[in-house]
């Protein structure tokens, strides 16, 4: 294999890939071969890729021929994308949410978002490892661990640094240049946390902008699928294909790349909600203050501080208790008769029977969710959902945007992710640099290393968030690839 291509693939973006393929210097088949070589070389350590699509190279060859015969379908033609293991694919890949109980499960249909990617010419390269059951397994389970795939490690410090939330495999793989991009899912922080901790761009879209149909559910009123990439532009290209519809008053999907202008952020009013900065250690706070200073230099108007009436709110767990069991039971009930589990209760019993393989950290959360919501009525749930959304919107994000006349709020990393999740509003995180110190995170990880800043605004503000993040990204260019070995350093 051409050594120059092996070097070129490190940090190549989707636009670069398309240009090389259009000029006839690169094929999708070669591109996928390059990523497969890197996965074979590095992922034994990182454990970010759960399984490879055995048809990936054949699909690439077909798309290469189609390019020659008819031209490309669009920016994703022939581009290899990894998919989090809870997003259904109807091929030879399994969809298990990291669980051994579903290790043999192959959906009969693609998730809607997968169908959209395939139609755009993307190649599903494989499944990314994840935190089992999207972190709804055990309070002591390490982020990134699944009984099916083991523990995902952060490529910037394998075995030491925090890898983030449940889309950890997607983030680590993209960061380590094992795929062009990846899909993650988020209920509350599961895209944003690992993206920030692995120095990649992560976008959690407005709730329901991207379909969750065909995705193993957790909390349907918050679940969403989003892109994870090395650049803001790549995230925009993916969102363009993934999005189902525009704002409520329009059926037209915006051009998410139209706002990618280095000067877009000029004169934008950005609020700093200091309540969400309190948990930062000194070095992380200094890094974020430097990011705020950079935004000011770029012409943004910084409003600091801003206060949200909901900051001291006590958030109820009623929504989680009511939804999780109900929606998961609905998904499991429709599995093949050959599946060993068809309900949350059967899943818990399966884990007990195979505890040596499945219960390294126990299943306290699953057991609690199986029983804790039994007395909650539909009316109580609907009332609590309305209260939660009012707090997160009218007393939270929308209040701040209106009261201070802001274009966006700026959160450090994944802080504020739960607020945006409850509101159903988008978040976009972009690398802001690296720290040498940190605090101990759940599971024993240290939160030093890569850090991100996260832009947030109201529903369907993705185009504006992409523009602001792009301005910051292009001016600072903080992302640098992890050094995985001597050859990677030379590349």
N, C-alpha and C positions, 0 to 999 in steps of 0.2 A: 504494500500500500504506500502511496506517495507520502513521504515524510512531510512535505510542505502542506498537504491537506490536513495531516494530523495536527500540525501547529495552527493552521488557519481556523479550524473548527472551534478552538478555545475563544470564547466570547463573541463568536459570529452571531449576528442577529438575523431575523427573518428576512429583512430587506436585502442584506448581503447575500443570503442564500438564494433568494429569487433572482437577483442580478446574475449570479454565477450560473444558475441553471438556464436563464434566458439566453446567456451568451454561449451556452453549450460547453462550458468548462466543467460543470458539475452536474451530476444527476441525483435524483432522489435516492436511487439505489446506493450510490456511493455515500451520500450524506448519511443514510441510515447505517451503512456499514461502519462509518466513522464513529457514530454514537455507540453502536454495539461493541466496537473494539474498546471504547472508553469504559463502557459499563462492565465488560469483562475484566478490564484492567484494574478499575478502582472500586467497584461497588461491593466487592467482597468485604471491604472494610466498612463502607458507609451503610450498606443494607437499605438503600433508598428505593431500589427497584425490586418489586415483589416477583414479577414474572414478565417475560418478553413475549410479544405477539409473534408466534411462529410464522405467521403469514406476512410480516412486515416487509420483507424484501420483495416478495412477489407483488404485493400491493404497490410498492414503489416502482417496480418495473412497469406495471400497467399504467401508472400515472406518468411515467417518463414517456411511454409510447403515446399516451393521450396528448401530452404536451407537444410532441412532434406532429401529431396528426391534426389536432384541433386548437392548440394553444392552451395556456394555463386557465384554470377555472377562476383563479384569483390569488391573493397574496399567500394563502395557506396551501397552495397546490404542491404536493409532495413533501410537506413539512412534517417531521415526526414529533408527536405530542404524547407525553406520558399522562396517564389518567389515574386519579386517586382511586383506591380499591373499593370505594363505596358507590362509584358511578357505574351503572350497568352497561356492559358491552355484550352484544350478541355475536360472538365470534368464538375463538378458541381460548379466550382469556376468562378467568373466573372473577366473580364479584363477591367479596366476602367480608368487607369492612374489617379485614385483618383477623377474622375469627376462624378457628379450625372447624367450627360447626358448619360453616358455609364454604369450606375449602373447595368443594366440588360444584358449587353453584354457578351455572351459566344462564343468564337471563334469556328469555325467548325473544326479546326485543331490545334494541339499543335504547339507552336513555335519550331523551329528546335532544339534549345538548350534543351527544355523541353523533346522532344522525345529522345534525347541522354541520359538525366538523367534517364528517365523511363527505357530505355533499359539497363542501368547500374544497375538497381535495386533500385534507389532512390525513396523515397516516397515524393510526393509533399504535404507538411503539410498544406499549406495555402498561402494566399496572404499577402504581407507586405505593410503597408501604405507607402505613398510617398508624396513628394511635387507635388501638382496637375499639370498635364501637364509638369512634369519635370522642374518646375521653369519658364516655358514660359507662365505665367498667368498674374502676376502683380508684379511690382517692389517693392510693399509694402507687398507682401505676405510673411509670416514667413516661413523659411525653415522647411520642415516637415509637412506643413499644406495641407490638402485636404478637400474639401467640403464634400466628402463622408466619410472620416474617422476621421476628426478632426486633432488636432496637435500632432505629435509625440514628445515625450519628451526624453531628454537625461537621461539614468538611473543613471548617476553619479551626477546629480543635476536637477531633474525634475522641469521644469518651470523656471530654471535659466540659465543653460549652453547651449551653442550653440550645435545644434544637427547635423549640417552639411548640405550637399546638398540633392538632391532629393531622393537618396537611403537611406534616414534616417531611415525608418522603418526596412529595412533589417539590418542596422548597429546596431540599438538599440536592436532589438530582439536577434541577435547573442550575443551582449555584455551582455545582461541580462540573457543569457542561456535559451532562449525560443525556440531554435532550434539548431540543430547540426551545420548548416551553412545556408547561404542564397545567392540568386542571386541579384545583383544590376545591374543597367545600368548606363552608363556614356556618355554624350555628351561632357562635359567639367567640370570635378571635382566632378561629382555626385556620384562616388564610393569613391574616394580618400578623399574628405572633410569629409563625415560622418564617414568613417572608422577611420580617425585620431581623430576625436572628440569623438568617442565612444570606443576608445582603442581596436580596432580590426584590423585584417589584411585585406586590400583591394587590389585587383589586377585588374587594367584596362589593358586588353590584347592589343596586336597589333591590329590595325583596321583590321577587316575581319578574324582574326584568329578564332573567335567565331561568328557563324552566328547570325545576327540580324533579320532574316526572322521570321515573326510572332510577332515581338515586335512593339508596337505602336511607330512610328518614331518621331524624332525631326529634326535632321540634319544627314542625311544618310551618309555623307562623314566623320562623326566623331562618330556616335553612335556605342556603343559596349556593350556587356554583360560581366560581370565579377563576380568572386566569392568573398564572404565576409565571413570570418571565424575567429576563435579565435587563430589559429596557422598558421604559414607559411606552414607546412606540409599539413594541411587540405585544404588550398587554392590550393596547388599543386595537390592534389588528385582530386579536383573538376575540375581544368583546364584540367587535363588529359582526362576527359570524355567530357568536353565541346568543346575542340579544334577541328576544322574542318580539318586542314591540317598543315603541317610544313612550313618552309621558302619557298620562291618562287622557289628555286632551288631544293626542295626536297618534295616529297609527304609523307614522313615519319614523323609522329608526335613524337617529342622528348620525352624521359622519364623525365618528369618534377620533379620527385622525386630523380633523380640520383645525382643532385648537392646539395642535402640537407646534407651537411657536415659541422661540426662546424669549420673546418679549411678552408673552401672554400674561405673565404674573404682574406686570407693571400696573400700578394703581389699584390692584386688588386688595381688598381689606381682609386681613387675616387675624382672627382672634386667638388669644392664648388663654385657655381655660386652666389656670394655675392649680386648681384642685386636683387635676389629673397628673400633675408633675411631682406631687409630694413624695411618691415612693421611689423616685430616681435616686441612685447613689450619686456622690459628688461628681465623678467623672462623666457619667451619663448625662447629668444635668448640664455640665459645662459644654458637652458636645451638642446638646439640643439648643443651648443658648447661642452657640456658634451658628447653628442652622438658622435660627431666628434672625441673627445678624446678617447672614447671607441673603435671606429673603428681603430684608430691609434694603440691602445694597442693590438688589435687583429691581427695586422700585415698588415693592409691596408696602402697603400701609399696615403697620403692626399695631393692633389694639390689645394692650396688655396692662392689667389682666381683664378677663371677662369672667363673669360669674353666671352659673346656671342654677335656677331655683331647685332643680332636682338633685343637686349634688349630695345632699344629706338624706335622700330618700332611702327607705328600706325596701329593697326589691323582693317581691314574693317569689316563691318557687312553685306556686300553683300551676303556672302555665306549663312548666317542665313536667310536673307530676301528672298533669292531665293528658298532655299530648304524647309524651314519649311512648308509653306502653300502648296507647291506642293506635298510633301511626305505625309503630314497629310490628305490632300484632297484625295489622292490615297487610303489611308487606310480606311478612313471613307466612301468613295464611295462604298466599297465592303462589308459594314455591311449589316445585315439583313434588309429587307424592314420595319420590325417592329421597327427598331432603330429610335429614335426621331431626330437624326442628321446624315447627310451624307456629310457634308462639313464643313470647318472652319466657313463660313458665317452662316450656320445653327446652329453651336455650339454657336457662339456669340449671336445669336438671342434667342436660348434656355436659355442661362444664363440670358439674360435680362428679359425674361418672368418668370424666377424662381429666381429672384435676391435675395430674402430673404434667399434662401438656397445656392445659387451658387456664390454670389458676395460679400462676406464679405470683400474682399480686392480689388474688381474690376477686370477688365480684360484688362487693358491698353496694356499689351504686346500682347495679342491675337489680339486685334483690330489693333494695329500697324502692326503686321505681316500680317494681312489680306489685307492691302492696300499698305504697304511701298515697296514691291518688284515688283509691277506690271509693272514698266518700265524697269526692268532689263532683258536684253536679255540673251539667252543661251551662246553666245560668251563672253559677259561681265562676266558672272558667271564663265565660264571655265577659263578665264584669271585670275580672282581674286583667284580662287581655286589654280591655278598653282603658283601664287605669294605667297599666304599664305603658301603653302607647302614648297616652296623654302626658305622662311624666317625661318620657323620653323625647317627645316631639314638642308639644306646646310649653312644657316647663323645662325643656332641655335644649336640643339642637335648634329647633325653629325659633325658640325664644331668643337664644343668643344671636342667631343670624339677623333677626328682625330688630331686636333692641339695640344692638351695637352696629347695625347696618353693615353686616359682614358678608363677604363672599364665601368664606370657609373658616372652619376651626382647624387648629393644628394640635394634634396629640403626639406625645412621644411613643413610638412603637405601637404596642397593642393596648396601651392605656386608652380607655374610652371605647373599646371594641364592644363591650356589653351594652353600653348606652346606644350605640348605632345599631346593634343587632335588634334591640327591643323596639327601636324606632322604625326599623326596616330601611335605614338609610345607608348610602354607600360610603366606603372607606377606601383610600388608596395610599399604600405605604411605599416609600422609596428610600434607598440607602442614604444614610447621613454620615457614615464614618464608622470608626471602630474604637473600642475602649480596651484598656489593659486590666481593668479591675471590674468587679461586679458583685452582685449579691447572690446568695444561694437560692436557686429556684427549686420548686417541687421536683423530687427525684434526685436531688444532689447536684444538678448542673449549676454552672456558674454563668450568670447573664452577661459576662464580659464578651468582647468580640464585636461582631457586626451589630449595628443599631440602625433603626429607621425612624423617619418622621412620617406622620400619617395625616393626610388631608381629609376633611369630612365636610359635607354639606347636606342639603335636603334631598328629597327623592328626585331621581333622574338628573342629578348634577354631574354625572360621570364625565361628560365632555369637558366641563370646566375644571374638574379635579385633575383630569389627565393633562390639561393645559398647564395648570399651576405646577404639577409634579414634574412635567417635562421641562419647564423653565428652570426649576431648581436642579434637576438632574443634569441638564446640559451645562449649567454654569459651574457645578461642583464636581461632577463625575467621581463620586466617592467610591463606587463599586470597583473592587479589584477581585480577580478570581482567586479562589483558595489554592494554595500550593499543596498538591497532593503527593508529589515526590520530586526527585531531582529533575526528571524529564519535564514535568509540568512547570517547574520553575523556569527551565530554559525556554519553554514555549511562550 
